[in-house]
Amino acid sequence: MAGIKETELYAPVKAWLEGLGYEVKGEVGAADVVAVQDGAEPVVVELKTGFSLTLLQQACARQAVTDAVYVAVPRWAGKAGWRAFKGNTGLCKRLGLGVLSVRLKDGFVQVHADPGPYQPRKSKLRKSRLLGEFAKRAGDPNEGGTRGKVVTAYRQDAERCRDYLAEHGAARGRDVAKATGVERATTIMRDNHYGWFEKVEKGVYRLFDITS
């Protein structure tokens, strides 16, 4: 954040750690903050005015010393700031790092994640959708990494319906499905996601005529 110095984070973080019973010192070795308590794993906190690759690299390097490593950044501002902060917190969890935010106006420190092993939850639904899209898509119409328009299996099916109507004229959905192999042809033409189709009568569709 512009105008904020890392040193402004130190006092609030130190006070928070001292409240937990730690003795705290700054700039010990390569670490920004080190906290020690008898019988406990030493805690290391890396301070930054915002998330960055450098911050994550430094924090991960401190894991060679202790498992109790946190990153501390100023509290976010606005919805966009919260979304970015939430995404970065998720990344830190995957790296086994704890996350602290510091509200500079009053020094409030909030813990958003504690250090520890992370096992992401698998989503059977997302996996099924991914593999389903892969199986339905004909060929490989997209270049990986592009930020352009992606050709999905749904679009490919819609294009088959469109091409059939362009050649044969108005047709029943079941006939389009049989001829093209697109089982969801009626649904695709009814939903008309791309604006290509118009309903003639129940179950019958044709291409939308922009000249009419």
Helices and strands as residue ranges (DSSP letters): H 7-19, E 23-28, E 31-36, E 43-47, H 53-62, E 68-74, H 78-94, E 98-103, E 108-113, H 124-136, H 153-168, E 171-172, H 173-180, H 185-191, E 197-201, E 204-207
